[in-house]
Amino acid sequence: MTHTKRRGHLKIYLGYAAGVGKTYRMLEDARDLKANNVDIVLAFLEPQGRADVLDRSKDFETIPLLRVSCRGSFIEELDIAGILRRAPHTCLVDDLAHTNAPGSERQRRWQDVQLLLDGGVNVLTTMNVQDLASLSDQIWQITGLRVRETVPDWVFQEADEVVMVDVTPRALLHRLERGAIYPPDRAKAESQGLFQEPTLVALRELAIRQTAQALEARATAKKEHTELRSEKFS
């Protein structure tokens, strides 16, 4: 008798800009899972030099990154084969929209994550609303910036959970001013670009809308599944 391996559970922490706390929240939830004896590993983290994120990350077993040869140097990417050999219950993978180094087996990190899910590993990951492929034109209109690294809508829509990590635009701007998001030079440049209150307000509203739509779609799918099971066993 053969058994089909259970597909992993995908949980996405969605934000509307850098610094809202997506990675921190993911690590906090992961600490709770670990406290309940869940076998959990850290596969990739993008701390951006933030001390609070680095401090939280020390609680987890880390899977060594794979060194990919690129233009005479090396770039570190996810070691999917290594993670699957380790076979944890749950894996933390920051920055779902990331583009892998040339020479990697797969072009995008969301493709790596699909392999982990297919292998039965649960994944916690992060992304911003700007990363959704279908919103490219809206993001251009709001920010004047063209997002180059995107996640297909179907990946987002098929996630088992979407959690919006939220702070007000004003609070986010205070974080930027305090140097809690970027070093001073970059913070100054960002304050003249993406980090302007009207832009952040528009991005936040877009993230709220996308999260609500995701929750509604999952509720509808769950209801339909329940009705089908009821009909089957009636």
N, C-alpha and C positions, 0 to 999 in steps of 0.2 A: 504494500500500500504506500503510495507517495503522498507527501504533504507539501503544500505550497508555502514557501517562506512568507511570513507576515511582512508587508511593506512598512518601512519606517514612518514615523509620525513627524510631520514638518511643522514647526512653530516659527513664525516670522515676527520679529520686533520691528515695527514700522515707525519711522520718524519723518519729520519734514525738513530737517537740516542737521548738520553736524552739531554735536554738543547737547542734544535734547536728553541724552542718557540711555540710548538703545543698548549699547554694549554693557554698560553698568547694570541695567535692569536684567539683561540676559544672564550676567554673571551672578546676580543676586538670586534669581530664580534657580539657577544651577546649584548654588550653595544649598538651597532648600532641598533640592532633589538629592544631593549628596548626603545631606543630613538624614535623609530617609533611606539610606543605603542603596541608592541608585548608582549603578556603575557608569560613571560619566567621565569623559576626557575632553581636553581642550585641543582642537586641531589647528585653529588659526585665530589670532587675535590682532586687531589693529588698534593699539592703545593710544596712538597719536601723542605719546609722551605724557599721558595723564596719569598722575600718581595714584589716584583712587582706583582706576581701572587696573593698573599694574599690580596694585596691592591685592585686589580681589582675585586676580588670575593665579596667584601663588597657591591657592587652595586646591588646584586641579592637576592631575596627571596630564602631561603634555606629550602629544605625539610629535616626534621630530619631523621637521619639514623636509621636503624633497628638494635637492639642489638641481636646478635646471640650467644647463649651459646656454648662455645667451650672449652673442657678440663678444666673445673672449672673456666673459665674466660669468657669474652665477647669480641666479635669482631663486629665492625660496618659495615654493608653492606647496599646496596640500599633498600629502602622501596618501592617496586614496587606498592603494593596495595595503599599506601599513595599517591604516585604520580598520579596514575590513579584516585583516589578520588578527588584530587586537579584538575586534568584535565587541565593542562596548554597547551598553544599552542606549546611551545618548552621547552625542558629540556636539561640541560648540564650534561653529564656523562663522566667524565675523565677516561682514561685507559680501553679501550674496552677489552683488553686481560686478565684482572684480573680474578683470580680464587677465587670464593667465599669461605667463611669459611665452614668447615664441619658442616652439620646440616642446611645449607641454603636450600631453596626450589629448587634452581637451582644451578648447579655446576659452571657455568661461567657467567661473566657479559654480554657477547654478547647475551646470552639467555635471560637475564633480559631485555636487550634493544629490543629484538624481541617482547616481550610482550608489551612494551611501544609503539612500532610502530604499532602493531596489535590494540592497544587501541586508535589509532589516534593521538598520541603525536609525534611531530617532535623531533628528537634527534641530538644534536651536540656532537661528541665524538672524542677521540684521540687514535692513535696507532702508533707504529713504524713498518717499513717494516719487521723487524726481526720477528714480530708477525704472519706473514702470514704462515699458516700451510704448504703450498706446498714448501716454501723456506727453510725449516728446514735444508736440507742437504747443500744447498748453504751457508747458514749462518754459519753452522759448518765449512765449508771449508774456509770461509773468516775470521772468528773470533776465531775458535777453541772452541766455546761455544755452548752448546745445549740449545735452548730456550724451556722452560717447559710450558710457558703460550702462547697459540697460538689462532688465530682467523681463522675459516674456510674460505677458499677462496670465497665460495658462498656469505658469509656475506659481504665481501669487494666488490665483483663484483655486488651485488645487491644494493649497496649504491647509492643514488640519486646524490650525489656529493662527489668527492674526491679532497681535496686541499692539495698539498704538501707544507709543511712549511720548508723553506730552508735557510740555511746559509752555507758558505764555510767551509770545514773542518778546515782550518787555523783559521777562526773566532771562530769556536766552541772550538778549543783548547785554544784560548785566554780567552774565557769565563770560561773554566775549571780552567785555571791558576789564574784567578781573584777571584775564589771562588764563581762564580755566578751560578754554577750547583750543586756542592756538597761541604760539609765541607772539610777542608784541608786533613784530614786522608783518607777519601774516594777518594778525588780527586787524591791523590798521587797513590792510588791503581789502580784507573781507567786509569790513564795515562800510566800504565804499562800493561794494558789489552786492552779493547775495544778502548780507546781513543788514538790511534796511527794513524797518518795521512794516511798511506796506507790503513788501515782498514776502516777508515771513508770515504775515497774516494770511495772505493768499495761499501760500504753500500749506499752512496749517489747515485751512479750510478744505483744501484738496485732500489732504491726508485723512481728515475726519470723514469726509465723504467716501473715500475709498475703503476705509475700515468698516464703515456702516454697511456699504454694499457687500463687502466680503462676509460680514456676519449674517446679513439677510440671506445671501446665497447658501451659506452653510445650514441655516435654519430650514430653508426650503428643501434642500437636499435630504436633510435628516427626516423631515416630515414625510417626504415621498418614499424614503426607504422604509419607514415605519409602516406606512400604508400598504406598501407592496408585501411586506412580511405578514401583515394582518390578513391580506387577501389570500396569501399562499397557504396559511395555516387555518383559514376559516372553513 
